[in-house]
Amino acid sequence: MQDDSLVSLDKQHLIHPVTNYHAHEHRGATILKSGQGAYLTDSTGKELLDAFSGLWCVNVGYGQESIVQAAEAQMRTLPYATGYFHFSSEPAIKLAAKLVEITPTSLQHVYFTLGGSDAVDSTIRFIVNYFNSLGKPQKKHFISIERGYHGSSSQSAGLTALPVFHRHFDLPLPNQHRIPCPYAYRNAQDTSPEAIIAESVMALKNKVEELGVDHVAAFFCEPVIGSGGVIVPPKGWLKAMQDCCNALGVLFVVDEVITGFGRTGPMFASLAEDVTPDLMTMAKGLTAGYAPMGAVMMSDAIYQGIADGCGPDAPVGHGYTYSAHPVSATIALEVIRLYEEGGLLANGQAVTCHFEAGLTAMLDHPLVGDARSRGLLGALELVANKNKKTPFDPALKLSERVSTAAYKHGLIFRAFADNILGFAPALCYTKEDFNLLFERLKRTLDDVLEQPEVLSYIESAKHP
């Protein structure tokens, strides 16, 4: 089928995530055809360096033949097995055991989902069940962080603290609350790590006190705030938030959907600070995007509380048709093998220095006000005036200008609407790939800087 026909059909029938529908009808789709390593090729034959791993997920890069072979073999042997009625499959059992082995020691049980949003949604359901089982039905309130992202299902989107996910969806729910983001570049008067950590801890304590400690069930956080602009809290922040939750008797839930599987250096960001959450959500790098899958990791205390609460006969009424899908589980096992035995985790750690150096060097560009990263997760924040940290007027649609210029130069990354550029290169990147990334990125920003509307706005930002 010709591209024009595909684009036309796409406009007529395919609803795209987090997209302005009428704008898409006008613009049409960019059709991707193939991928190999860190590179994609679109339907016109244009090669693109993917600096965002698809959607933070293709951590192993494209075209890993061993994953394809493993999936094919499993599909021929057993393409589906339900997890209902006490049925199971070998890949699901092995994957559950492997995840318990490589995650924090507090996590002993696994429930498989299709992705990150339903992993968070499942976590909410498990927590509600847990406290009802303990005879504490009043503990129904949840706290998350401004700019945090925890999915876009009916409940998880309420924990997500980004307005676009709330508009016209009647969210957040009355029992969903948030505290300020540890955003040193924008909202902290004292930007020292100690001050930022103390500010977050105090904000959490105050919010719990406001709601009543007997009413707060759990606190959800990302080790690095991802879709909210790659906000990187100081080291020690995650551990301090856990300690605060433990002291308050509030469950501590770490969302590692983006940060897991080598994205920030170690297999999981929680391991870097010896954090032992009560629950953890994961997805994306679990299968590296080669198949849908997510998971909820659960402590034994929560598991036993839920199990005891249902009594000797009643089932726990939560389940998905494709939970613990054998093909997805097989893919995940091979992906994890590539991280460990295939050397991808070690390579990601080794090339992080090139990524950090490249981001830091971009601070010399007239448009770049801040560079931040942890592992292979990073961002640049664009400003009109560096001294005043003046943001660009949303009417300029700077993110669209940047994305268009980047594509012209053969580069894909995330240009957020608030003038932040997000990067999540695959763990297979080489030094040469990073050289190309920052060469193309500089040309992209130079192009945007030369646009008359942008130059005019920068000039106006120089004056009060």
Number of C-alpha atoms within 10 A of each C-alpha: 5 7 13 11 10 14 17 14 13 17 19 11 8 12 12 12 8 9 9 10 14 10 9 14 14 9 11 17 18 11 14 15 12 14 18 11 18 25 21 22 18 14 13 11 11 13 18 20 25 27 24 23 26 22 17 26 26 25 34 30 25 22 15 16 9 13 21 13 13 16 23 15 14 18 15 9 11 12 14 16 18 16 19 11 6 6 8 15 17 11 19 24 14 13 23 20 13 13 19 17 12 14 21 20 14 18 24 21 17 23 17 27 27 21 23 27 24 26 29 32 22 23 22 21 14 20 21 20 22 25 19 17 19 13 11 15 15 13 21 18 21 25 21 25 25 21 24 27 28 32 22 20 17 16 21 25 24 28 35 30 26 19 13 11 21 17 10 7 12 11 19 22 16 10 16 19 22 22 20 16 24 27 19 18 15 10 12 15 10 11 16 12 16 13 16 21 22 16 17 21 20 14 16 23 18 13 17 24 14 11 14 12 16 17 19 25 25 24 23 24 25 26 23 26 24 24 18 20 25 25 25 22 23 20 15 15 21 23 19 17 22 23 16 18 21 14 10 16 14 22 20 23 25 25 29 25 30 30 31 26 30 27 28 25 24 18 19 22 27 24 16 15 14 13 21 21 24 23 27 29 32 27 30 28 29 30 27 27 25 23 19 21 29 29 27 25 29 23 19 15 14 23 18 12 17 21 17 13 18 15 11 8 6 9 9 13 8 8 13 15 13 17 21 29 26 27 27 29 29 25 29 29 23 24 26 24 15 17 23 14 12 14 13 23 24 17 18 27 17 15 18 24 14 18 28 18 12 18 21 16 13 19 17 10 13 16 22 24 23 18 20 18 23 22 23 27 28 25 24 24 23 26 23 24 21 17 9 11 17 15 18 20 14 11 6 12 13 22 21 14 18 24 20 16 21 24 17 15 20 20 24 25 25 21 23 18 13 18 23 24 22 25 25 30 32 30 30 21 24 18 14 9 19 20 14 15 22 18 13 21 22 16 15 22 20 16 15 22 19 11 11 10 13 19 14 13 15 20 12 12 18 13 7 4
